[in-house]
């Protein structure tokens, strides 16, 4: 089935794309005013919301070539508001501001689209503020909420939205995309697709950045080498340093590309002078990038924890002689050694420590304290 270009980044999501595409095609007959896009990390929730917004505002249902599509993708369209918090929770004040903005209607198009990324970060009070807007929506305002699962949202919110579920693409599907779209070597593509565990953006980053691959491997190898309290403390500090380096590298790359895209959309050559009337667009992008940079470190730490969980799931797979593919096949020798020198019960305890560390990071506990506690829990018994 052929889809418009705007949907091309939503890999392996034919059902979800079909739902959204149908809504765009029949919008003249009436459009649901609130949507909930759910799916695991890397499934493309935010990308789906952005693509849907672009398709709704485009005269050609999402061509990716017109000014409207380019502005939506660069985050500069006046009729698309995105709330992406860098904090652990979305505050009630942030929701109030977004709700207030939703009553102004579209300025250059028929719709005013409000996107809330990580809507699961709303507190109950914040959700209730949003609920009032969903119960009495202004004409032409479309709400797009993104969350890992329906269970992360209040029942009262769920009852007022149309739900679209995205799924995690398979390793082979991600690898095929990297080969066809980005020209990645098939062997490397399959390796990074497995290591990214279905996360397309992370797979591409690992495929194109030897430094990112090296940082990931170092965090995993160092986790298996902790054999004392002093080494645990030093390893935790190193993990935090690696997370910072990865977050900084990712931020610089992404910010530069977004700025270039916005300048092209505004018709300003690279290095050219920005006219006074367009400086507000540049400032809006810069402020959004600063907010995102604050959160990038926490995301980097969480990524380290996710990678380490894949490592010890591989260890458990070997210990139980389970019929399953290993995520970290290139570390097979290390995995075999750890598996033979520990028990399944010890491995499960380490996996539980990682899960607890992820909860603590999400609860705003100091980064280094969380990593030190985890490193101590991962000590090998010698």
PEDA-V755704 format. One line per field, one symbol per residue. ss: DSSP state (h for helix, s for strand, l for the rest). psi: psi as a letter, one per 30 degrees, with the letter a starting at -180 (. if undefined). Layout:
ss=???
psi=???
//
This chain:
ss=llllhhhllllllhhhhhhhhhhhhlhhhllllsssssllllllhhhhhhhhhhhhhlllllllllhhhhhhhhlllllssssllllllslhhhhhhhhhhhlllllllllsssssllhhhslhhhhhhhhhhhhlllllsssssssllhhhllhhhhlllsssslllllhhhhhhhhhhhhlllhhhhhhhhhhllllhhhhhhhhhlhhhhhhhhhhhhhhhllllhhhhhhhhhhhhhhhhhhhhhhhhhhhhhhhhhhhhhllllllllllhhhhhhhhhhhhhhhhhhhhhhhhhhhhhhhhhhhhhhhhhhhhlllllllllhhhhhhhhhhhhlllhhhhhhhhhhhhhhhhhhhllllhhhhhhhhhhhlllll
psi=kkllefgffikhheeeeeeeeeeefgfffkkkfkkjjlllkffheeeeeeeeeeeefkfgghfgeleeeeeeefggkfgjkkjjkflelkleeeeeeeeefffflkeglekjkjkjkhfffkleeeeeeeeeefeikkkfkkkjkklelefflkeeeefglkkjkllklleeeeeeeeeeefgkkeeeeeefeeefhfjeeeeeeeefjeeeeeeeeeeeeeefgkgleeeeeeeeeeeeeeeeeeeeeeeeeeeeeeeeeeeeefgklkflkkkefffeeeeeeeeeeeeeeefeeeeeeeeeeeeeeeefeeeeeeeghkikkkeiefgeeeeeeeefglleeeeeeeeeeeeeeeeeefggkkeeeeeeeeeefgkkj.
//
